[in-house]
Amino acid sequence: MVPSIVAKTVRGRKYYQIVESRRVHGRPRSFVLAHLGRPETLLARVQQPGPGRFRSVAHGAVAALWGQATALDLAALIDAQVPRDRRGRLPLRAGLTPGQTLVLAAVARACRPLSKRAFAAWAQTTSLGRLAGVDVAKLTSQHFWDQMDTVPAARLAAIEAAVVRRVVEQERIAPDTLFYDTTNFFTFIDSTNPRPTVAQRGHNKQQRHDLRQFGLALVVSREGQLPLFHLLYNGDRPDVRVFPEVLTSVRTRLEQVFGATPPPVTLIYDKGNVSRATQAAVTEAGLHYVSSLVPSQHPALLAEALPRLAPVRLPTGEEVPAYRTRQPLWGQERTLVVLRSERLRAGQVRGLHQQLSKRARALAALTAGLEAPRGGRGTRAGLERQVAEILRGQHMRRLLQVEILQEGGRWRLATAVNATEYQRLTQEQFGLRVLMTDRHELSTADLIVAYRGQSRAERSFREMKDPATCSVRPQYHWTDQKIQVHAFCCVVGYLLLKLLERRARQAGVAVRSPRALLRALQAIREVMVIEPGPRGRPRVRRQLEELSPASAPLARCFDLLPNP
């Protein structure tokens, strides 16, 4: 039957329904398909101008990061170090304090590393403006530059110390083990620009030796890989010269956070920072340490250890051949552990073969030139310089034996690989690590595990060079103060992201990486529904889009679900 509209009176009031008549057991029976309500309700529906409007914005990532920054009261910690005017007022721009602006910059850096000029366009696609209570369209690059100017570079260390103290209090971080590493970031600052002193040319780890760079030292915690200290330094300073300055600053930071007598701390760092002078500085700073030595610089120790390597079982069940001894080194008694890693050895052998192949091709090209009809007529000294240039590099001079001969007035080369040296390198030296510590009470397995944890600092830099999350680049600042404030915002953004990752893991949510966490959070979107209200006034309500199975646990973890 065709549905029809019928009226029904209940307690003296008329209501309308859509009903359909169906036969049940041979008799007609009415079934209600929909309740339309009272006449005035039907009239309002007929006169309604149209359906509501919808606007969807990214919400999960910015809401979680902003909530974490709010829990730390991050803006207030920054503003506490910003100079006031004569009346004791903070500089306000667009209704924001410098601390609030830097927090917005840190959240943006964690979510989507972009230039300050691109911030407004990105922020308008998120709920960040509503959360911060600001019109993000007004936050131009000039706004950020002006606010960054109000934060003295000399106050950044005090701000970071206050932030770290708050994090340690809230998260109950035990600073028993810290991991240290350094890296550098290239810039596009003009080489003729004399104003920046921190951006200098040096050995760039991304092979951009043609560009000016600045260095960044980072100390992260064992729990959660949280950045607890950073230092920006000139790009032409070697890492080993920066290390003593870092030691002093780390000791100061520990005293600022834990008082005049901080708990014992073990600092873990790689062999690039080790020397007699730096080890003396570590002792003077009152820090324990686990580090490593260059194996080739200690042949007597290797000769003693190789016949005595014995398997050591790690907590993971892996067995590592190792030898432990206690010997004086640089005026102090230290525990030394020689261990062998087949994975490291295989990688070193691959690298050696690549270098040998490269040199063999270069020597073959040189030989072909000598054998050409008009070749082989230069001087011996000139040919020796060419060969010496080709054999530059670790182990090459001992592995490749090149003899310069003269026959019939023409020069030629006789090349051979030193099989004895190759055997010694690959079987006796490659794959070996020498660990060094003053923590004599630790077991060999614990020392190995502790040193391997140094990869946490290396992982931090890989994540801070990820163009999708917390990347220090792009950076378009070219004065020292702006570069330092920019680096501070990047480290703070990374800290907020790592705190979210720690919180998710504590809640039992599987998180593979900060990038995966952000991707899952960015899938949580907020819908703004604008509906006609009474008397023609629009009514606005907000709700989350339907959550995916991966996003739902995160929404619960970070309190993103609306109140019931």
C-alpha positions in Angstrom: 0.0 0.0 0.0 1.1 3.6 -0.6 2.0 5.4 2.7 -0.3 8.2 3.8 -0.3 11.0 6.4 -2.9 10.6 9.1 -3.7 12.7 12.1 -3.8 11.4 15.7 -5.1 13.3 18.7 -3.4 12.6 22.1 -4.6 14.5 25.2 -6.3 17.1 23.1 -3.3 17.7 20.9 -3.1 16.8 17.2 0.0 15.0 15.8 0.7 13.7 12.4 2.2 10.3 11.3 3.2 8.6 8.1 1.5 5.2 8.1 1.3 2.3 5.8 -1.5 -0.3 5.7 -0.5 -4.0 5.4 -2.4 -7.2 5.6 -1.5 -9.5 8.5 -3.2 -12.9 8.5 -5.6 -11.6 5.9 -6.6 -8.5 7.9 -5.5 -4.9 7.2 -3.3 -3.3 9.9 -1.6 0.1 10.0 2.2 0.4 10.6 3.7 3.8 11.6 6.7 4.6 9.4 7.5 8.0 10.9 6.3 10.5 13.5 6.0 14.0 12.0 5.0 15.8 15.1 2.6 18.7 15.7 1.4 21.1 12.9 3.8 23.9 14.0 6.7 21.6 13.8 5.8 20.6 10.2 5.4 24.3 9.3 8.9 25.1 10.6 10.4 22.3 8.6 8.7 23.5 5.5 9.9 27.1 6.0 13.5 26.1 6.9 15.8 27.7 4.3 17.9 24.6 3.7 20.2 22.0 5.3 22.9 23.0 7.8 26.4 23.9 6.7 29.4 21.8 7.6 33.1 22.5 8.1 35.7 19.8 8.9 39.2 20.6 10.3 42.1 18.6 11.6 41.8 18.3 15.3 43.5 15.3 17.0 47.2 16.3 16.7 46.9 20.0 17.5 44.4 19.3 20.4 46.7 16.6 22.0 49.8 18.8 21.7 48.0 22.0 22.9 46.6 20.0 25.8 50.1 18.8 26.7 51.5 22.3 26.5 48.6 23.6 28.7 49.3 20.9 31.3 52.9 22.1 31.5 51.7 25.7 31.6 54.4 26.2 29.0 53.4 29.7 27.9 53.7 31.0 31.5 57.2 29.4 31.9 58.4 31.2 28.8 56.7 34.5 29.7 58.4 34.4 33.1 61.8 35.1 31.4 60.5 37.8 29.0 61.5 41.4 29.9 58.5 43.6 30.9 57.9 47.3 30.1 58.1 50.0 32.7 54.6 49.1 34.0 55.5 45.4 34.3 53.4 44.4 31.3 54.3 41.7 28.8 54.4 42.7 25.1 51.2 41.7 23.5 50.6 41.2 19.7 47.3 40.0 18.3 46.3 39.4 21.9 49.1 36.9 22.5 52.1 36.9 24.8 55.5 35.9 23.5 55.1 32.6 25.4 51.7 31.8 23.8 53.2 32.6 20.3 56.2 30.3 20.9 53.9 27.5 22.0 51.9 27.9 18.8 55.1 27.8 16.9 56.2 24.6 18.7 52.9 22.9 18.1 53.1 23.8 14.4 56.7 22.6 14.2 55.6 19.2 15.7 52.6 18.8 13.4 53.8 20.3 10.1 57.2 21.9 9.8 56.6 25.0 7.7 57.9 28.5 7.4 56.3 31.2 9.7 54.8 32.7 6.6 52.9 29.5 5.9 51.7 29.1 9.5 48.3 31.0 9.1 47.2 29.0 6.0 48.0 25.7 7.7 46.5 26.7 11.1 43.2 27.6 9.4 42.8 24.0 8.4 43.0 22.9 12.0 41.2 23.6 15.3 44.3 25.3 16.8 42.8 28.8 16.6 39.7 27.8 18.5 41.8 26.0 21.1 44.1 28.9 21.6 41.3 31.5 21.4 43.0 33.5 18.6 42.3 34.4 15.0 45.2 32.5 13.4 44.7 34.4 10.1 46.3 37.4 11.8 49.5 35.5 12.8 51.8 36.5 10.0 55.5 35.9 9.7 56.1 39.4 11.0 54.1 38.6 14.1 56.3 35.6 14.9 59.5 37.6 14.1 58.4 40.4 16.5 57.5 38.0 19.3 60.7 36.0 18.9 62.6 39.3 19.2 61.2 39.8 22.7 62.8 36.5 24.0 66.5 37.1 24.9 68.7 34.2 23.7 70.5 34.4 27.1 67.2 33.5 28.8 66.5 30.3 26.8 68.6 28.1 29.1 66.6 29.3 32.1 63.3 28.7 30.2 64.4 25.2 29.3 65.5 24.5 32.9 62.0 25.5 34.1 60.3 23.3 31.5 62.5 20.3 32.3 61.8 20.8 36.1 58.1 20.7 35.4 58.4 17.7 33.1 60.4 15.8 35.7 57.9 16.6 38.4 54.8 15.6 36.4 56.3 12.6 34.7 58.5 11.5 37.6 61.5 11.0 35.4 64.5 9.3 37.0 67.6 11.0 35.6 69.8 8.0 36.4 70.9 7.6 32.8 71.3 10.3 30.1 72.3 9.9 26.5 74.3 12.5 24.6 74.9 13.1 20.9 75.5 15.9 18.4 74.6 16.7 14.8 74.4 19.7 12.5 71.9 21.3 10.2 72.8 23.1 7.0 71.3 26.5 6.2 71.0 28.7 3.1 72.4 31.8 4.7 74.4 33.8 2.3 78.1 33.2 2.7 78.8 37.0 2.4 76.3 37.8 5.3 78.5 38.8 8.2 75.8 39.1 10.9 75.3 35.4 11.9 78.2 33.9 13.7 76.7 30.6 14.7 76.2 29.5 11.1 79.6 28.6 9.7 81.0 26.1 7.2 82.2 22.8 8.6 82.0 19.0 8.1 78.3 18.5 7.4 76.7 15.1 8.2 74.3 15.5 5.3 77.2 16.1 2.9 76.3 19.8 2.3 79.8 21.0 3.0 79.2 23.9 0.6 76.7 25.5 2.9 76.8 27.2 6.3 75.6 25.1 9.2 75.0 25.2 13.0 75.6 22.4 15.4 73.1 21.0 17.9 74.0 19.0 21.0 71.2 17.1 22.7 70.8 15.1 26.0 67.8 12.8 26.2 66.5 10.7 29.1 66.4 7.0 29.3 62.7 7.0 30.0 60.7 8.2 27.0 63.7 9.6 25.1 62.7 13.1 26.4 65.1 16.0 25.4 66.3 17.5 28.7 69.0 19.7 27.4 70.1 21.2 24.1 73.0 23.5 23.1 73.3 25.4 19.8 76.9 26.0 18.8 79.0 27.3 15.9 79.0 25.0 12.8 82.8 25.0 12.5 83.4 23.7 16.1 84.4 20.0 16.3 82.2 17.9 18.5 85.0 17.0 20.9 85.6 20.7 21.7 81.9 21.2 22.5 81.7 18.3 24.9 83.4 20.0 27.9 81.0 22.9 27.6 78.1 20.5 27.5 79.3 18.7 30.6 79.4 22.0 32.6 75.9 22.9 31.4 74.5 19.4 32.1 75.8 19.6 35.7 74.3 23.0 36.1 70.9 21.8 34.7 70.9 18.9 37.1 71.5 21.2 40.1 68.7 23.5 38.8 66.3 20.7 38.6 67.3 18.5 41.6 69.0 20.9 43.9 72.7 21.3 45.0 73.1 17.6 45.4 71.5 15.9 42.4 71.3 12.1 42.3 74.1 10.1 40.6 73.8 10.3 36.9 75.5 8.2 34.2 76.1 9.9 30.9 76.4 7.8 27.8 78.2 9.1 24.7 80.1 7.7 21.7 83.9 7.6 21.1 83.9 10.8 19.0 83.8 12.7 22.3 86.5 10.7 24.1 90.0 12.1 24.9 92.2 12.4 27.9 91.0 16.0 28.4 87.3 15.2 28.0 87.4 12.3 30.4 89.1 14.5 33.0 86.2 17.0 32.5 83.6 14.2 33.0 85.3 13.3 36.3 85.4 17.0 37.4 81.7 17.4 36.6 80.9 14.5 39.0 79.2 12.4 36.3 79.5 8.7 35.8 79.9 7.5 32.2 79.7 4.7 29.7 81.5 5.3 26.5 83.7 3.6 23.9 87.2 3.8 22.6 88.6 3.5 19.1 89.7 -0.2 18.9 92.7 0.4 16.6 94.2 2.7 19.1 94.5 -0.1 21.7 96.2 -3.0 20.0 97.6 -4.5 23.2 94.1 -4.7 24.7 92.7 -6.3 21.6 95.5 -8.9 21.5 94.8 -9.7 25.2 91.0 -9.9 24.6 90.6 -11.8 21.3 91.6 -15.3 22.7 89.5 -14.7 25.8 86.2 -13.7 24.3 83.3 -15.5 26.1 79.6 -15.4 25.4 77.6 -13.0 27.6 73.8 -13.4 27.6 71.8 -10.1 27.4 68.3 -9.7 28.9 66.9 -10.1 25.4 68.4 -13.6 25.2 71.1 -12.5 22.7 74.6 -13.8 23.3 77.5 -11.5 22.7 81.2 -12.5 22.8 82.9 -10.2 25.2 86.0 -9.9 27.4 86.1 -7.7 30.6 89.1 -6.3 32.4 90.0 -3.4 34.7 93.0 -1.4 33.7 94.5 2.1 34.3 93.9 4.5 31.4 94.8 8.2 31.4 95.7 8.2 35.1 92.5 6.4 36.3 91.4 2.9 36.7 88.6 2.1 34.3 86.5 -1.0 33.4 87.0 -2.0 29.8 84.8 -4.4 27.9 85.9 -5.7 24.4 82.9 -7.2 22.5 82.4 -8.5 19.0 79.4 -7.8 16.9 78.9 -9.8 13.7 76.4 -7.3 12.4 78.9 -4.5 12.9 81.6 -6.6 11.2 79.4 -7.4 8.2 78.7 -3.7 7.8 82.4 -2.7 8.0 83.3 -5.4 5.5 80.7 -4.1 3.0 82.0 -0.6 3.5 85.6 -1.8 2.9 84.6 -3.5 -0.3 82.9 -0.4 -1.5 86.0 1.7 -0.8 88.2 -0.9 -2.5 86.1 -1.0 -5.6 86.1 2.8 -5.8 89.9 2.9 -5.6 90.2 0.1 -8.1 88.1 2.0 -10.6 90.2 5.1 -10.1 93.5 3.2 -10.5 92.1 1.5 -13.6 91.3 4.8 -15.1 94.7 6.1 -14.3 96.3 3.0 -15.8 94.2 3.4 -19.0 95.5 7.0 -19.3 99.1 5.8 -18.9 98.6 3.2 -21.6 97.1 5.6 -24.1 99.2 6.4 -27.2 100.3 9.8 -25.8 100.2 8.8 -22.1 102.7 7.8 -19.5 105.1 10.7 -20.2 104.8 12.7 -17.0 107.1 12.8 -14.0 107.3 10.3 -11.3 106.5 12.9 -8.6 103.3 13.9 -10.4 102.2 10.2 -10.7 103.0 9.6 -7.0 100.7 12.5 -6.1 97.9 11.1 -8.2 98.3 7.7 -6.6 98.4 9.2 -3.1 95.2 11.1 -3.7 93.5 7.9 -4.9 94.6 6.0 -1.8 93.4 8.6 0.7 91.1 7.1 3.3 91.2 4.7 6.2 93.1 1.4 5.6 93.6 2.1 1.9 97.4 2.7 2.0 97.9 -0.5 3.9 95.5 -2.6 1.8 96.4 -1.5 -1.7 100.0 -1.9 -2.8 100.7 0.3 -5.9 104.2 0.1 -7.5 105.2 2.7 -10.1 107.4 1.2 -12.8 109.0 2.6 -15.9 109.4 0.5 -19.1 110.5 1.9 -22.4 110.4 5.5 -21.1 106.7 5.1 -20.1 105.2 4.9 -16.7 102.9 2.1 -15.6 101.3 0.8 -12.4 101.4 -2.6 -10.8 98.5 -3.0 -8.2 97.9 -5.7 -5.7 95.8 -6.2 -2.5 97.7 -7.0 0.7 95.9 -10.2 1.6 97.6 -10.4 5.0 96.4 -6.9 6.0 92.9 -7.7 4.6 92.8 -10.9 6.8 93.9 -9.0 9.9 91.4 -6.2 9.4 88.4 -8.4 8.7 89.1 -11.1 11.2 90.9 -9.3 14.1 89.8 -5.7 14.1 86.4 -5.4 12.3 83.3 -6.0 14.4 85.1 -5.1 17.7 84.0 -2.4 20.2 85.8 -1.3 23.3 83.5 0.0 26.0 84.8 2.1 28.9 83.1 3.0 32.2 83.7 3.9 35.8 80.6 2.0 36.9 82.6 -1.0 38.1 79.7 -2.5 39.9 77.6 -3.0 36.7 77.5 -6.4 35.0 79.0 -6.9 31.6 75.5 -7.4 30.2 74.2 -4.2 31.8 77.2 -2.2 30.3 76.5 -3.5 26.8 72.8 -2.7 27.1 73.5 0.8 28.5 75.9 1.6 25.7 73.4 0.4 23.1 70.9 2.8 24.5 73.0 5.6 23.1 71.1 5.0 19.9 68.2 6.9 21.6 70.0 10.2 21.1 70.8 9.2 17.5 67.1 8.3 17.0 66.1 11.8 18.3 68.2 13.5 15.6 66.7 11.2 12.9 63.3 12.2 14.0 64.2 15.9 14.2 65.4 15.6 10.6 62.2 14.0 9.5 60.6 16.6 7.1 57.1 15.4 8.3 57.6 15.8 12.1 59.6 18.3 14.2 62.1 19.0 11.5 64.5 21.8 12.3 64.5 22.6 8.7 63.2 24.6 6.9 64.5 27.6 8.8 64.7 31.0 7.2 66.2 33.0 10.1 69.7 34.5 9.6 70.5 36.2 12.9 72.0 34.3 15.9 69.1 35.2 18.2 66.4 34.1 15.8 68.2 30.9 15.0 68.5 30.1 18.7 64.9 30.8 19.4 63.9 28.8 16.4 66.0 25.8 17.6 64.4 26.2 21.0 60.9 26.0 19.5 61.9 22.8 17.6 63.2 21.1 20.7 60.1 22.1 22.7 57.9 20.7 19.9 59.8 17.5 19.9 59.5 17.3 23.7 55.7 17.7 23.5 55.5 15.0 20.8 57.6 12.6 22.9 55.5 13.2 25.9 52.4 12.3 23.9 54.2 9.1 22.7 55.1 8.3 26.3 51.5 8.9 27.5 50.1 6.6 24.7 52.5 3.8 25.6 51.6 4.1 29.2 47.9 3.7 28.2 48.7 0.5 26.3 48.3 2.1 22.8 50.8 0.6 20.4 52.9 3.4 18.8 55.6 2.6 16.3 57.1 6.1 15.9 56.3 9.8 16.4 55.4 10.0 12.7 52.9 7.1 13.0 51.4 8.7 16.2 50.9 12.0 14.4 49.4 10.3 11.4 46.9 8.5 13.6 46.1 11.7 15.5 45.7 13.8 12.3 43.0 11.4 11.2 40.9 12.6 14.0 38.9 15.5 12.6 36.4 17.9 14.1 33.2 18.8 12.3 31.5 22.2 12.9 27.8 22.0 12.1 26.0 25.3 11.5 22.2 24.9 11.7 19.3 27.3 11.6 18.2 28.1 15.1 15.2 29.8 16.6 14.4 33.3 15.4 16.8 32.9 12.5 20.0 32.7 14.6 22.4 30.0 13.5 23.2 27.3 16.0 26.8 25.9 16.0 27.7 22.5 17.4 30.9 20.6 17.1 31.5 16.8 17.0 34.2 14.4 15.9 34.0 12.6 12.6 33.6 8.8 12.8 36.8 7.4 14.4 38.8 4.6 12.8 39.9 1.6 14.9 43.4 3.1 15.0 42.3 6.6 16.1 39.6 5.6 18.7 42.1 4.5 21.4 44.1 7.7 20.9 41.0 9.8 21.2 40.3 8.2 24.6 43.9 8.4 25.7 44.2 12.2 25.1 40.6 13.1 26.2 39.5 14.2 22.8 36.1 12.6 23.0 33.2 15.0 23.7 31.6 14.9 27.2 28.5 12.7 27.2 
